[in-house]
Amino acid sequence: MARVEPVRVAVVGAGRMGRAHLRALRRADGVTVAAVVDPVPAVRSELEAAGLHVFAAVDELLAGLPDVDAVVVAAPTDLHLELVTQLAAAHLPILCEKPCGLRPDETVQAVEAAAAAQVVLQVGYWRRFVPALRELRERLMAGAFGTPLLVSCWQWDAAPPSDAFRARSGGILLDMGVHELDQIRWLTGRELADVVVRAPATGDDPDSVAALVELDGGAAGFVSLGRMFPHGDCCWVELMGTEGHARELFMWGDAGERVFEDALVAQAEAFAATVRGAPQRGATGEDAVRAIEAAERATRSLVAAAR
Ligand SMILES: NC(=O)c1ccc[n+]([C@@H]2O[C@H](COP(=O)([O-])OP(=O)(O)OC[C@H]3O[C@@H](n4cnc5c(N)ncnc54)[C@H](O)[C@@H]3O)[C@@H](O)[C@H]2O)c1
């Protein structure tokens, strides 16, 4: 059998998430890390010393393009649209971190840029690659819980992010909430309608919020987000149906990091397969538009409640 050449992936942005992608890409089958782009000299020196090809900007990467087949964008959220547009124009398939823009119109423009260039745009909603959640979704779709009544999704981080990160993240509902909103939509196959949000504290970017989400077809979603959890970065989901119940603590304590990285590996392998022509398995740009639209409605609800 002919050997399939690995998909050569460049990572744009080598901060917390870019490095998680680098670790996952090294473990993934059918993928190799071709280059890293980051404007910070110390980051580049460190990665160059580890044997990686480094560039200070996407322009430089594109000038030396022949060795790159696809790109992971893990730069700050306020750069997603600009980078996706630039990379799509260079005809590179893109796996962009969530939320893929700061506002719905930016995500729409990113989707349009990818469509115009006819390149793959996948968005990094890694929950779709967690085996426990895939199984939960299959059981739900097969009717194992009867009619779904309530899907509760919880994401509690150990500690708040830096002020520098917050300033470019769009706030807790955009930064963290989009994961839960995409997860509810993906798990149930239902669209997200009205969203009502409250926070126990005031301020521009509260460290804890609760959201009630109306789903098409009558079920309800509940999202709880927080940034001060004693058990580390944790996520869990609870499902109530007319004929069943399930609770999945799929990311919990010290074991959580492995679940996260395994999902990134599976996500990278799915992306590489799509680059080679297989159907897209991860979140599409259109999925990202639906998630960020709901996050924006949620943010408006929070702002209105604070007045
Ligand atoms: N899917 C997830 O669970 C998850 C988790 C964390 C972060 N994220 C997303 O990943 C993105 C990055 O977050 P982070 O926590 O890694 O932030 P970070 O601040 O730790 O890292 C961002 C990196 O991008 C680099 N950068 C800045 N401008 C750049 C440019 N023009 N080109 C290339 N690189 C550039 C910075 O120097 C930095 O190294 C955000 O969009 C965030 O929403 C996703």
The ligand as a MOL file (V3000), in Angstrom:
LIG
                    3D

  0  0  0     0  0            999 V3000
M  V30 BEGIN CTAB
M  V30 COUNTS 44 48 0 0 0
M  V30 BEGIN ATOM
M  V30 1 N -10.4220 25.4560 22.7820 0
M  V30 2 C -10.0580 25.7730 24.0110 0
M  V30 3 O -10.3800 25.0850 24.9680 0
M  V30 4 C -9.2390 26.9900 24.2240 0
M  V30 5 C -8.5460 27.1650 25.4240 0
M  V30 6 C -7.7640 28.3020 25.5680 0
M  V30 7 C -7.7020 29.2440 24.5570 0
M  V30 8 N -8.4070 29.0460 23.4080 0 CHG=1
M  V30 9 C -8.3680 30.0440 22.3270 0
M  V30 10 O -7.0530 30.0780 21.7930 0
M  V30 11 C -6.7210 31.4050 21.4380 0
M  V30 12 C -5.4180 31.7730 22.1330 0
M  V30 13 O -5.6190 31.6970 23.5230 0
M  V30 14 P -4.3730 31.4340 24.4960 0
M  V30 15 O -4.9470 31.1210 25.8180 0
M  V30 16 O -3.3980 30.4970 23.8980 0 CHG=-1
M  V30 17 O -3.7380 32.9080 24.5320 0
M  V30 18 P -2.2400 33.2900 24.8490 0
M  V30 19 O -2.2500 34.7430 25.1120 0
M  V30 20 O -1.6680 32.3490 25.8620 0
M  V30 21 O -1.4400 33.0060 23.4770 0
M  V30 22 C -1.6110 33.7440 22.3090 0
M  V30 23 C -0.3130 33.6770 21.5120 0
M  V30 24 O -0.5250 34.2710 20.2300 0
M  V30 25 C 0.6100 35.0480 19.9240 0
M  V30 26 N 0.2580 36.0680 18.9400 0
M  V30 27 C -0.1360 37.3640 19.1320 0
M  V30 28 N -0.3160 37.9700 17.9470 0
M  V30 29 C -0.0340 37.0510 16.9870 0
M  V30 30 C -0.0220 37.0900 15.5670 0
M  V30 31 N -0.3420 38.2040 14.8840 0
M  V30 32 N 0.3520 35.9730 14.8950 0
M  V30 33 C 0.6850 34.8540 15.5670 0
M  V30 34 N 0.6980 34.7590 16.9100 0
M  V30 35 C 0.3270 35.8420 17.6100 0
M  V30 36 C 1.0500 35.6210 21.2680 0
M  V30 37 O 2.3940 36.0650 21.2320 0
M  V30 38 C 0.8490 34.4100 22.1680 0
M  V30 39 O 2.0070 33.5930 22.2160 0
M  V30 40 C -7.9070 32.2930 21.8370 0
M  V30 41 O -8.6740 32.5450 20.7020 0
M  V30 42 C -8.6900 31.4440 22.8170 0
M  V30 43 O -10.0930 31.6700 22.7510 0
M  V30 44 C -9.1440 27.9420 23.2240 0
M  V30 END ATOM
M  V30 BEGIN BOND
M  V30 1 1 1 2
M  V30 2 2 2 3
M  V30 3 1 2 4
M  V30 4 1 4 5
M  V30 5 2 4 44
M  V30 6 2 5 6
M  V30 7 1 6 7
M  V30 8 2 7 8
M  V30 9 1 8 9
M  V30 10 1 8 44
M  V30 11 1 9 10
M  V30 12 1 9 42
M  V30 13 1 10 11
M  V30 14 1 11 12
M  V30 15 1 11 40
M  V30 16 1 12 13
M  V30 17 1 13 14
M  V30 18 2 14 15
M  V30 19 1 14 16
M  V30 20 1 14 17
M  V30 21 1 17 18
M  V30 22 2 18 19
M  V30 23 1 18 20
M  V30 24 1 18 21
M  V30 25 1 21 22
M  V30 26 1 22 23
M  V30 27 1 23 24
M  V30 28 1 23 38
M  V30 29 1 24 25
M  V30 30 1 25 26
M  V30 31 1 25 36
M  V30 32 1 26 27
M  V30 33 1 26 35
M  V30 34 2 27 28
M  V30 35 1 28 29
M  V30 36 1 29 30
M  V30 37 2 29 35
M  V30 38 1 30 31
M  V30 39 2 30 32
M  V30 40 1 32 33
M  V30 41 2 33 34
M  V30 42 1 34 35
M  V30 43 1 36 37
M  V30 44 1 36 38
M  V30 45 1 38 39
M  V30 46 1 40 41
M  V30 47 1 40 42
M  V30 48 1 42 43
M  V30 END BOND
M  V30 END CTAB
M  END
